[in-house]
Amino acid sequence: MAVEVSQKKPVGPRRAVPHRRQASEVAELPPDHQALMAAAVDAGGDGPAARRAAVVLGWDSASASRVEGARARLKRLVERGWLVEAKPGRFTLPEPPVTRDAGAGRPGGGS
């Protein structure tokens, strides 16, 4: 009896998506998540939807399960602070934090 060997890519260890405050750059994300972050930058203010994210990942965007898998990855990036879902189904980069100058708010910066 011959044993059939699967030609599928071997499953390696999963890399967790770090919280934004614990990571200094996008390069620390798993490769799929890095691709989704690049798509969010390219999409600008509108942000990619799950179907577009599936295409970015090289998946069949006509497959409902693949689109939902892409949506799950986008939602994980939202949970971890890398993206925001400003409009339902649209994932964008968070606004940069507003920094206040020490003298802002008062003319001349005095007290």
C-alpha positions as CSV (number, residue, x, y, z in Angstrom):
1,M,0.0,0.0,0.0
2,A,1.5,3.4,-1.1
3,V,1.2,6.4,1.2
4,E,0.2,9.5,-0.6
5,V,2.1,12.7,0.4
6,S,0.3,16.0,0.3
7,Q,1.8,18.6,-1.9
8,K,0.4,21.4,0.2
9,K,2.7,24.0,1.8
10,P,3.7,22.8,5.3
11,V,2.1,24.7,8.1
12,G,4.7,26.6,10.2
13,P,4.3,28.2,13.5
14,R,1.8,31.0,13.6
15,R,3.1,34.5,14.3
16,A,1.0,36.5,16.6
17,V,0.0,40.0,15.6
18,P,1.6,42.3,18.2
19,H,-0.3,45.3,19.7
20,R,0.7,48.5,18.1
21,R,2.1,49.9,21.3
22,Q,4.4,46.9,21.7
23,A,5.8,47.0,18.2
24,S,7.9,49.8,16.6
25,E,7.2,49.1,12.9
26,V,5.1,47.2,10.4
27,A,8.0,44.9,9.7
28,E,7.2,43.1,13.0
29,L,3.9,41.9,11.6
30,P,3.4,38.6,9.9
31,P,3.8,38.8,6.0
32,D,0.0,38.7,5.3
33,H,-0.6,41.5,7.7
34,Q,2.3,43.6,6.3
35,A,0.6,43.3,2.8
36,L,-2.7,44.5,4.3
37,M,-1.0,47.5,5.9
38,A,0.6,48.4,2.5
39,A,-2.8,48.1,0.9
40,A,-4.3,50.5,3.5
41,V,-1.5,53.0,2.7
42,D,-2.1,52.6,-1.0
43,A,-5.9,53.0,-0.6
44,G,-5.5,56.3,1.2
45,G,-8.5,57.7,3.1
46,D,-11.0,55.2,1.8
47,G,-9.2,52.1,2.9
48,P,-9.4,48.6,1.5
49,A,-12.5,46.5,1.9
50,A,-12.4,42.7,2.7
51,R,-12.8,41.7,-1.0
52,R,-9.9,43.9,-2.0
53,A,-7.8,42.6,0.9
54,A,-8.4,39.0,-0.4
55,V,-7.0,40.1,-3.8
56,V,-4.0,41.7,-2.1
57,L,-3.3,38.4,-0.3
58,G,-3.5,36.5,-3.6
59,W,-6.7,34.8,-2.7
60,D,-9.9,34.1,-4.8
61,S,-12.1,37.1,-4.1
62,A,-15.1,35.2,-5.4
63,S,-14.8,32.8,-2.5
64,A,-16.9,33.9,0.5
65,S,-14.6,32.0,2.9
66,R,-11.5,33.7,1.6
67,V,-13.1,37.2,1.8
68,E,-14.1,36.4,5.4
69,G,-10.6,35.3,6.2
70,A,-9.3,38.6,4.8
71,R,-11.9,40.5,6.9
72,A,-10.8,38.5,10.0
73,R,-7.2,39.6,9.4
74,L,-8.3,43.3,8.9
75,K,-10.4,43.1,12.1
76,R,-7.4,41.7,14.0
77,L,-5.3,44.7,12.9
78,V,-8.1,46.9,14.2
79,E,-8.1,45.1,17.5
80,R,-4.4,45.5,17.8
81,G,-4.4,49.2,17.0
82,W,-2.8,49.1,13.5
83,L,-5.9,50.1,11.6
84,V,-9.3,51.6,12.4
85,E,-12.7,50.8,10.9
86,A,-14.0,54.3,10.4
87,K,-16.8,53.2,8.1
88,P,-18.3,49.7,8.3
89,G,-16.2,47.5,6.1
90,R,-13.5,50.1,5.4
91,F,-10.2,49.8,7.1
92,T,-7.9,52.8,7.3
93,L,-4.7,53.9,9.1
94,P,-5.3,55.6,12.4
95,E,-4.9,59.3,12.6
96,P,-1.5,60.3,14.0
97,P,-1.6,61.6,17.6
98,V,-1.9,65.3,18.0
99,T,1.1,66.8,19.7
100,R,0.8,70.0,21.6
101,D,3.5,72.5,21.8
102,A,4.5,73.6,25.3
103,G,3.4,77.2,24.5
104,A,0.3,76.3,22.5
105,G,-2.9,78.0,23.5
106,R,-1.4,81.2,24.9
107,P,0.2,84.0,22.9
108,G,3.9,84.3,23.5
109,G,3.9,80.9,25.3
110,G,4.0,82.5,28.8
111,S,2.0,81.7,31.8
